[in-house]
Amino acid sequence: MLAAMAAVTAHVIATIWKAEAARVIGGLTRLVRDLARAADLAQDALVQALEHWPVDGIPANPGAWLTTTAKNRGWNALKRAQLAARASEALGREMGDHEPSPAAAIEARMDDDLGDDVLRLVFIACHPILAREARVALTLRLIGGLTTDEIARAFLATEPAIAQRIVRAKRALGSAGVAFEVPQGAELGPRLASVLEVVYLIFNEGYAATAGDDLLRPALTDEAVRLGALLAALAPAEPEVHGLVALMALQASRAAARTDAAGEPVLLTAQDRSRWDRAAIARGLAALARADALTDDPGPYHLQAAIAACHARATSVAATDWARIAALYGQLAARAPSPVIDLNRAVAISRAEGPAAGLALLDALQAAPALSRYHLLPSARADLLEQLGRLDEAQAEFERAAELAGNARQRDRLRARAAACRRT
């Protein structure tokens, strides 16, 4: 019985930590001005919680308990460090040095407004000096409160590899002297773009896993949606933030219909739309409306959300406004040129104008180096070739797509479609 209660308490503590980690670490970083040290102090507080809460009970305000415990440990460490400096401080006063003591400076920082701590922490964790993989791991660790083991399992990596990635990221930020602040003016755009990129990378890895046996990893999708909501609350005047929130909600609304009873992937055009989450669609459309109200010049996430909204509003594939989707992809290509966007536009045009029109555009993309190992290009060509009755060519393209697919579920589906072309 006691063991069961302890296990339940540990689960509750883990849930609390995921909700409070960013605020605790953000407040500590503002205090000690050292991200790595702040993260260590926060972990110390978590260890204390795991030791005391199963015995003493979970406090009424667990977030405040964690923050106070971590600050007290940090404060005690700083006071010990100051003992050695006390003699030189006294000597400085005798020589007329009236600079405020380290203790006074720390006291002042402890009284600062806590409101922007989490936002500052997000901008640090997603700093563009770090590689993509490091930004993702550090964000999930600091903002999401995930353990290194959880991150490793989510990305099919080893725990030591993820731990090293996080350690190196902290060191890189420390060596670069990255300030604990929200960038302003001309610096904000590029830094915000990095933040949004990280959140969307996390979402996409959950929404369409690039490797492994499972098509979906809901824990990552849910975490990205949570991070998006946090960003929207912290930066309500940024249209691209609301655009990303809308995009993730609208895409996530289709999760239940994206696999069949056997876990096999179901294409968008074949999905049972009655299984789409109408509440998630409503949230996505509301976020899109907020983005629309903030700008007449939509950014990439905003445009992608508008495309997702076309699908969400349509009652069937035939009722989908494919011409508008193609036009939106054209706007997106102008804002953020990419062969992948061109591929998606070609598919939309195939729906609006016929498979031959789309295939001509896809054929022109075959020379693009960025798509040489991208399984969706031969998959899209195969689909259009099949619609045109060119089954031998379609079979070959489905087989090529299967060879390039990293996800086992996608690979099996593509091989099944190749076999169907062979039997026809």
SEBAVEX-197821 format. One record per residue (C-alpha): x, y, z; residue in three letters. Coordinates in steps of 0.2 Angstrom, whole numbers, padded with zeros to 4 digits, always signed. Example, Ala and Ser with C-alpha at 12.3 -4.5 7.8 and 13.67 -1.06 7.14 Angstrom:
% residues 2
+0062-0022+0039ALA +0068-0005+0036SER 
***
This chain:
% residues 424
+0000+0000+0000MET +0014+0012+0005LEU +0023+0008-0011ALA +0008+0011-0021ALA +0005+0028-0013MET +0023+0033-0016ALA +0021+0029-0034ALA +0006+0039-0036VAL +0014+0054-0027THR +0029+0052-0038ALA +0018+0053-0053HIS +0009+0068-0046VAL +0026+0077-0043ILE +0032+0073-0061ALA +0016+0081-0067THR +0018+0096-0056ILE +0036+0098-0061TRP +0031+0099-0080LYS +0019+0113-0076ALA +0031+0123-0065GLU +0048+0119-0072ALA +0049+0134-0083ALA +0044+0147-0070ARG +0055+0140-0057VAL +0071+0139-0068ILE +0066+0156-0076GLY +0065+0164-0059GLY +0082+0157-0054LEU +0091+0162-0070THR +0085+0180-0066ARG +0092+0178-0049LEU +0109+0169-0052VAL +0112+0175-0070ARG +0118+0158-0075ASP +0107+0145-0084LEU +0116+0130-0080ALA +0117+0134-0061ARG +0098+0139-0061ALA +0094+0122-0069ALA +0105+0113-0056ASP +0096+0122-0042LEU +0079+0118-0049ALA +0084+0100-0050GLN +0090+0101-0032ASP +0072+0107-0027ALA +0064+0093-0037LEU +0075+0080-0027VAL +0069+0088-0011GLN +0051+0087-0016ALA +0053+0068-0020LEU +0060+0066-0003GLU +0048+0076+0007HIS +0031+0076-0002TRP +0028+0058+0000PRO +0030+0060+0019VAL +0024+0077+0022ASP +0010+0078+0009GLY +0010+0089-0007ILE +0009+0107-0002PRO -0005+0118-0006ALA +0005+0128-0018ASN +0018+0116-0025PRO +0025+0128-0037GLY +0029+0141-0024ALA +0037+0127-0013TRP +0048+0122-0027LEU +0053+0140-0031THR +0056+0145-0013THR +0067+0129-0009THR +0077+0132-0025ALA +0080+0150-0021LYS +0085+0146-0003ASN +0098+0134-0009ARG +0104+0146-0021GLY +0104+0160-0008TRP +0114+0149+0005ASN +0127+0145-0008ALA +0129+0163-0013LEU +0130+0168+0006LYS +0144+0155+0008ARG +0153+0162-0007ALA +0152+0180+0000GLN +0160+0175+0016LEU +0177+0174+0007ALA +0174+0191-0001ALA +0169+0200+0015ARG +0187+0205+0020ALA +0190+0213+0003SER +0173+0222+0004GLU +0178+0230+0021ALA +0194+0235+0013LEU +0185+0243-0001GLY +0174+0253+0011ARG +0190+0259+0020GLU +0197+0265+0003MET +0180+0275-0001GLY +0173+0261-0012ASP +0154+0263-0011HIS +0149+0251-0024GLU +0134+0240-0019PRO +0139+0224-0011SER +0135+0207-0021PRO +0122+0204-0007ALA +0113+0220-0011ALA +0113+0217-0029ALA +0106+0199-0027ILE +0093+0206-0015GLU +0088+0219-0029ALA +0086+0205-0042ARG +0075+0194-0030MET +0063+0209-0030ASP +0062+0210-0049ASP +0045+0207-0057ASP +0043+0188-0061LEU +0031+0191-0076GLY +0043+0189-0090ASP +0054+0175-0083ASP +0047+0161-0093VAL +0047+0171-0109LEU +0065+0175-0106ARG +0069+0157-0103LEU +0060+0152-0119VAL +0071+0164-0129PHE +0087+0157-0121ILE +0083+0139-0124ALA +0079+0142-0142CYS +0094+0154-0145HIS +0099+0152-0164PRO +0118+0150-0159ILE +0113+0132-0154LEU +0110+0118-0167ALA +0092+0113-0170ARG +0094+0097-0160GLU +0101+0106-0145ALA +0087+0119-0145ARG +0074+0106-0146VAL +0082+0095-0132ALA +0085+0111-0121LEU +0067+0117-0123THR +0059+0101-0119LEU +0071+0100-0103ARG +0069+0117-0097LEU +0052+0123-0103ILE +0043+0106-0104GLY +0051+0099-0088GLY +0054+0082-0097LEU +0067+0071-0091THR +0082+0066-0102THR +0075+0049-0103ASP +0058+0055-0109GLU +0067+0066-0122ILE +0078+0051-0128ALA +0063+0039-0129ARG +0053+0052-0139ALA +0067+0055-0152PHE +0073+0037-0152LEU +0090+0042-0145ALA +0101+0036-0131THR +0099+0045-0114GLU +0118+0049-0113PRO +0117+0057-0130ALA +0103+0068-0125ILE +0111+0072-0109ALA +0127+0077-0118GLN +0117+0088-0130ARG +0109+0097-0116ILE +0125+0100-0106VAL +0134+0106-0122ARG +0120+0118-0126ALA +0121+0125-0108LYS +0140+0128-0110ARG +0138+0136-0127ALA +0125+0148-0120LEU +0136+0152-0105GLY +0152+0154-0116SER +0142+0166-0127ALA +0136+0176-0113GLY +0118+0176-0119VAL +0108+0189-0109ALA +0093+0184-0099PHE +0081+0195-0108GLU +0068+0196-0121VAL +0076+0203-0137PRO +0069+0220-0143GLN +0068+0229-0160GLY +0076+0222-0175ALA +0083+0207-0164GLU +0065+0201-0160LEU +0060+0194-0177GLY +0074+0182-0180PRO +0074+0176-0162ARG +0055+0173-0162LEU +0057+0164-0178ALA +0069+0152-0169SER +0057+0149-0155VAL +0043+0145-0166LEU +0053+0134-0177GLU +0058+0124-0161VAL +0040+0122-0155VAL +0035+0117-0173TYR +0049+0104-0174LEU +0043+0096-0158ILE +0025+0096-0165PHE +0030+0088-0181ASN +0040+0074-0173GLU +0025+0070-0163GLY +0012+0072-0178TYR +0022+0062-0191ALA +0037+0053-0183ALA +0052+0053-0195THR +0058+0036-0188ALA +0053+0021-0178GLY +0037+0010-0178ASP +0024+0022-0173ASP +0017+0036-0185LEU +0011+0047-0170LEU +0019+0052-0154ARG +0005+0061-0145PRO +0016+0066-0130ALA +0027+0077-0141LEU +0012+0084-0150THR +0003+0088-0134ASP +0019+0096-0127GLU +0021+0107-0142ALA +0003+0113-0141VAL +0006+0117-0123ARG +0021+0127-0127LEU +0011+0136-0141GLY -0002+0141-0128ALA +0011+0147-0117LEU +0019+0158-0130LEU +0002+0165-0135ALA -0001+0170-0117ALA +0017+0178-0116LEU +0017+0187-0133ALA -0001+0190-0137PRO +0003+0204-0150ALA +0013+0193-0161GLU +0003+0186-0176PRO +0014+0172-0180GLU +0013+0165-0163VAL -0006+0164-0165HIS -0003+0157-0182GLY +0007+0143-0176LEU -0006+0140-0162VAL -0019+0139-0175ALA -0009+0128-0186LEU -0005+0115-0173MET -0023+0114-0166ALA -0030+0112-0184LEU -0018+0098-0188GLN -0020+0090-0171ALA -0038+0089-0174SER -0036+0076-0187ARG -0026+0064-0175ALA -0039+0051-0172ALA -0043+0049-0190ALA -0025+0048-0196ARG -0023+0029-0192THR -0035+0015-0194ASP -0039+0001-0181ALA -0023-0008-0185ALA -0013+0008-0183GLY -0010+0010-0201GLU -0009+0028-0208PRO -0024+0035-0217VAL -0022+0049-0230LEU -0031+0065-0227LEU -0042+0062-0243THR -0048+0046-0236ALA -0050+0051-0218GLN -0067+0049-0209ASP -0070+0068-0205ARG -0083+0064-0192SER -0068+0058-0181ARG -0060+0075-0182TRP -0060+0084-0166ASP -0072+0099-0168ARG -0066+0107-0152ALA -0048+0108-0158ALA -0054+0115-0174ILE -0064+0128-0165ALA -0048+0133-0155ARG -0038+0133-0171GLY -0050+0144-0180LEU -0051+0156-0166ALA -0032+0157-0165ALA -0032+0160-0184LEU -0045+0174-0182ALA -0033+0182-0169ARG -0019+0182-0181ALA -0029+0189-0195ASP -0034+0203-0184ALA -0016+0208-0180LEU -0009+0209-0197THR -0013+0211-0216ASP +0004+0202-0221ASP +0003+0184-0214PRO +0019+0175-0211GLY +0023+0157-0214PRO +0014+0149-0200TYR -0001+0160-0202HIS -0002+0155-0220LEU +0000+0137-0216GLN -0014+0138-0203ALA -0025+0146-0217ALA -0022+0131-0228ILE -0026+0119-0213ALA -0042+0129-0210ALA -0048+0126-0228CYS -0047+0107-0225HIS -0055+0109-0207ALA -0070+0119-0214ARG -0073+0107-0229ALA -0086+0093-0227THR -0078+0082-0239SER -0063+0081-0251VAL -0074+0087-0266ALA -0080+0102-0256ALA -0062+0108-0252THR -0057+0124-0259ASP -0042+0117-0268TRP -0039+0133-0278ALA -0038+0144-0263ARG -0026+0131-0255ILE -0015+0132-0271ALA -0015+0151-0270ALA -0010+0151-0252LEU +0004+0139-0256TYR +0009+0152-0269GLY +0009+0165-0256GLN +0019+0154-0244LEU +0032+0150-0257ALA +0035+0169-0260ALA +0037+0172-0241ARG +0048+0156-0237ALA +0054+0148-0254PRO +0055+0129-0252SER +0054+0114-0264PRO +0043+0106-0251VAL +0030+0120-0252ILE +0031+0119-0271ASP +0027+0100-0269LEU +0012+0104-0259ASN +0006+0117-0271ARG +0008+0105-0285ALA -0003+0092-0276VAL -0016+0106-0273ALA -0016+0111-0291ILE -0019+0092-0296SER -0035+0093-0285ARG -0040+0109-0293ALA -0035+0107-0311GLU -0033+0088-0313GLY -0018+0075-0310PRO -0009+0080-0327ALA -0007+0098-0321ALA +0000+0093-0304GLY +0011+0079-0312LEU +0019+0092-0323ALA +0024+0103-0308LEU +0030+0088-0299LEU +0041+0082-0313ASP +0050+0099-0313ALA +0054+0096-0295LEU +0063+0080-0297GLN +0080+0089-0300ALA +0079+0098-0284ALA +0093+0092-0272PRO +0083+0095-0257ALA +0070+0082-0262LEU +0082+0069-0268SER +0079+0059-0252ARG +0062+0065-0248TYR +0049+0051-0249HIS +0034+0062-0252LEU +0040+0067-0269LEU +0039+0050-0277PRO +0024+0046-0266SER +0015+0061-0273ALA +0020+0057-0291ARG +0015+0039-0289ALA -0003+0044-0283ASP -0005+0055-0298LEU +0002+0042-0310LEU -0010+0030-0303GLU -0025+0042-0306GLN -0019+0044-0324LEU -0019+0025-0326GLY +0000+0024-0328ARG +0001+0009-0316LEU +0018+0002-0320ASP +0026+0019-0317GLU +0015+0022-0301ALA +0021+0005-0294GLN +0039+0010-0297ALA +0037+0027-0288GLU +0028+0019-0273PHE +0042+0007-0271GLU +0055+0021-0272ARG +0045+0031-0259ALA +0045+0016-0248ALA +0064+0014-0249GLU +0066+0032-0244LEU +0053+0032-0229ALA +0060+0031-0212GLY +0044+0027-0203ASN +0039+0009-0203ALA +0021+0012-0204ARG +0023+0024-0219GLN +0035+0011-0227ARG +0022-0003-0226ASP +0008+0008-0233ARG +0018+0013-0248LEU +0023-0005-0252ARG +0005-0010-0250ALA +0000+0003-0263ARG +0014-0003-0275ALA +0007-0020-0273ALA -0010-0014-0277ALA -0004-0006-0293CYS +0004-0023-0298ARG -0012-0033-0296ARG -0023-0021-0305THR 
***
